[in-house]
Amino acid sequence: MARGDVANYVSTTGLNRGMRVQSFGRQFIFLCSGIFLTALAFADGTRTLEQSKFDEMIKGTATGVAIRSVGGLELAPAFKPLYATPSTYIWAIAADEAGNVYAATGAPARVYRITPDGKAAIIFEPQELQVQSLEAAPGGVIYAATAPDGKVYKIAHKPGGKTEAKADSKTANKDAPKDAAKPALDASWSSSVYFAPGTKYIWDLLLDKSGNLYVATGDHGEIYKVTAKGEHSLFFKSDETHIRVLALDAQGNVIAGTDGSGLVYRISPAGEGFVLYSAPKKEITALALDRAGNIYAAGVGEKKAGSGSATASAALAMINMNASAPAATGTQGAGAAAAATPSPSAVPSGPFPLPGGGSSGGSDIFKIAPDGSPSRIWTSHEDIVYALAFDSHDRLLAGTGNRGHVFAIEGADEFSDLLKAPASQVTGFAKAPGGALYASSSNLGKLFIVGAGPENEGTYESDVFDAKIFSRWGRAEFRGTGTVELLARSGNVDNPDRNWSAWKKLDIGKDGEMGVPAARYAQWKAVLHAGSAKPTVDSVTLNYLPKNVPPEIDDVTVQMGVRYQASPKPSGLNLGTDLSGSSSGHFESPVPSTRDRDAIGIKWSAHDENDDQLVYSVYYRGDGESRWLLLKENLTDKAYSCDASLLPDGGYTVKVVASDAPSHSPGEALTAEKISRRFEVDTTPPRIENLAAAVESGKIHVRFRAEDGFSPIRRAEYSVDASEWKYVEPVGQLSDAKAEDYDFAVGLDAGKDAATEHVVVVRVYDKYENMGAAKTVLKGK
């Protein structure tokens, strides 16, 4: 396994045990740089894969199993499908005193009444495109808010009417099939417009103990109050554009969350508002209050100065886009609404988008204490919170998208990934009989029951572990409580469905031998069974031994005039490698170098699939020679330099041999070698012979011969009387031989004549910039 793979924690048994420390019951190795790594592979011998951390566990597949943020697994609450609506979106749900749940939906727009045993009926089918929010009042009255051109409808039994819990046989069953047919329209219910605030946005409804209905609207950030007698008035006006969610505290104050600046208001029964908190997020999507008076607010979206409400703008655009759509009346209207709805594969929307649907940057949940002090208790960069509620154990539950997860928030940054719904978003919660909760989803619109107790059985399959190399699998170590079965399997392709070995149950109480075939990949599975002791899985460790394979040298380069400096060696903790990355490229740092024309620099790149520690030997061989001569051995750096003067002028090749001997017993080591391209060494300057100069016809006539023992003469220059150097061509002009003749004349400067003494200096360079020089003096007459 490659060092630095954060998916898994890997260590080598028998090495550096004194450096291991315990944290939440899991082992870490502390590097000398002060960085904790969740995956660290030593090359030597048996390796271990330990999985316990949340970031590791979340990559597996949990069914009926919750994953704790502090690490480990436990049984999740019972989670059963109740009813799959024909609608794409469920915007809100509410439950009545008898345990029936009502669902406000869109695409098509309806209100469904579902009994605790899953029998469904339609009690309201408006002309608008969406039923956005609803509240269940005592006495069987339902208030439902629609969009666009928002209205609040009062839905109640007709005088003398009796509820008919009719449903198609395909929908009234415990399995809640995926393709639910349209349930029957219950004619015993009637509806009428209860309040029309004259706005397109009605985001939420809230009933207080006196029967007053509060209506949260958009466009102008207003909350209306409608009394039990039907009298309405403006209750509160905000400078925010949208009031998105409402809640009620024990003193009868209305708690309101906004979109725009992410404000949380406390509004007295008299309509006097006070900002409790300005969240760092732009939109408050959900509110919940516990028995101690703490307020929990979910915020999404990044604030941008002067941007206004991006989500509300998106909602307005989509509503306007669909405002001219045919009225949704009966089956035909429902089809028109569905046709106007954007694809569920896009950002969760529809004609009326989910709160936070256009947001990015994940979600935060904030806790506002009774004294008003706020704190952040949970954050996610992936999940958008749509709903908050408390279960029967007073745990805060967060329904999220767009992965359909339910999280249980147990404290500041302490949580469990509790459930995964077979839908994109979990949008609402409502109380169900027996301490359970109803949960709703969108994409697709379904209803579920979250039980008050745990599942009887849950399974967890780990992520597929890639050992990188064909490996033998040894013992499995388990740490946990209760009745837990542990199984393992292995294979040689990354997909377990492609002919892996069968699951093999491990005897975790004894030797824990896995007994699976040697292979590159492995996976473990835990089955948790409810019992007198709570079943938990704190950690699972797999021991394995990769088959040793030879190292590989990828490239060898030789550079003349480069000197490499030795890399500093780490002190203290021995990680089985040095900082130059002699055994693994993951920690490789550049080898420092300097220019030095008298040096030969040899550099190579190498790796080992086992991550073994490697040592290197460097050899050289001259042209026409058959024996390799050792330059240096036991190198840990991937570079070496020597003086060019050690090698006579000529052509050479270099061979680098890599060995994994430091990581294996004597006789078990493997080697690899690679030969460089041919290179030439030339450190001897060319010679200048027969230099002669004479004054002829007012000019200095110069002749000489330049010779080099190995490489061609590249250029020649001359200077007269310390003047600037000037280039001169050889006889024949082409300079490409080891010996060149030069014959040229130099005109005398004005004021100088043959009677003056002159000094002529010449210099020549070979192919490798070695320089030879000579001079001659012309005596004056």
URGILIN-V183989 format. One line per field, one symbol per residue. phi: phi as a letter, one per 20 degrees, with the letter a starting at -180 (. if undefined). psi: psi as a letter, one per 30 degrees, with the letter a starting at -180 (. if undefined). burial: + if it has 9 or more other C-alpha atoms within 8 Angstrom, else -. A space follows every 50 residues. Layout:
phi = ???
psi = ???
burial = ???
//
This chain:
phi = .ffnfffbdccdfndlffeeceblmdecdeeffndedebbdeefmfdcdd cbfgfeffeeddcmcedefeoncbfefgccfdadffefddebcbdefenf dddecclefbddddfgenecbedbbeefecdebbcdegnneddcddbflg cddddbffgmfcfdeebfffdebfelffeeffffeefedccbfeacfmcf dcebcbdefenfdddecdmcldddddffenecbfebcdeefceeccbcef enfedcdddpdmededdfgeneebffadffeecedbcbcefenfddcecc nefcgmemdffffffffffffdfefgfecmfffffffffeeffffeggbo gcffgmfeecnmccddddfgenfebedbbbedddedbcadefemefdcec cddmedddedrflcbceebceebfcedacbfcfmnececdccldfcccde ffdfffbbccdfffedfmcgceddeddccrcmececcbbbadcfdffdmf fffdfdefedemffmeffafdbbccddddfafdffbceaccddbcfffcf fcdeaccccfmcceefffefdnfeembdffmfdbffdfdfefbcebfedd ddcbcbbcfelffdcccdccbegmeddedfeacledfebbccffffdfgr ebcdddddcegfdbfgndfccbbbdfffcddbdeffddclfbbbeclmce edcacdccfcdffeacccbdlmfffcfceffnmedbcfccdcbbccfefg ndcffefcdddcbccegdmfcccbbbdeffe
psi = kkkfjfflkklkkfkhfffklkjhglklkjlffgkkkfjjjkfjbklkjk kflefeeffajkjgkkkkfgklllkllkjkkekjlflekjelllkaffgk kkkkllilklkkjklfggkllkfkjlflfkjellkjlkggkkkkkllaik lkkkklklkglkkjikkkfffilffileiklklkkjffklllkekjfhlf jjelkkkafggkkkjklaeghkklkjlffgklljekklglekjelllklf ggkkkkklkdghkjkkklffgkkkjekjlflfkjflkkklffgkkkkkkl kkkkkgfbjeeeeeeeeeeeegfglkkjjaeeeeeeeeefklkffakjca fjlkkgfgllgallkkkjlfgfkllkfklkfekkkfkklkafggkkkjkl lhghlkkjjfajgjlkjeljkhlekjflllkllgglkkklllhljlklkj lflllfkllkkllkkjfflklkkblkkkkalajkkklllllglfjffihl llkkkkiffcfgkeglkklellklkkjkkkaekkkljelkkkkljkkkll lkjekkkkkkgkkkkkkkkklckjggllffhffkffgklkkkllkjfglk kkklkllkffhlkklkkkllklkflfkkkkeklhkflhlkklkfffklka kllkkkkkkgefgllkfflllllkkllklkkjfkllkklhkkklkkhglj kkklkkkkfellkellllkkhglkkkkkllkfekjglfkkkkjlkkkklk fkaffkkkkkklklkaeggkkkllllkjkl.
burial = +-++++-++++++------+-----+-++++-----++++++++++++++ ++++-++--+++-++++++++++++++++-++++++++++++++++--++ ++++++++++++++++++++++++++-++++++++++--+++++++++++ ++++++++------++++--++++-++--++-++-+-++++-++++--++ ++++++++--++++++++++++++++++---+-++++--++++++++++- -+++++++++++++++++----+-+++++-++++++++++--++++++++ +++-----++++-++--++--+----+++---++++++-+++-+---+++ +++++++++-++++++++++---+-+++++--+++++++++---++++++ ++++++++++--+++++++-+-++++++++++--++++++++++++++++ ++-++-++++++++-+++++++++++++-++++++++++++++--+---+ +--+-+++---+++-+++++++++++++++---++++++++++++++--+ ++++++++-+++++--+--------+++++++++---+--+------+++ ++++++++++++++++++++++-------+----++++++++-+----++ +++++++++++-++----+++++++++---+++-++++--+-+-+--+++ ++++++++--++++++++++-------++++---+--++++++----+-- ---+-++++++++++++--+++++++++---
//
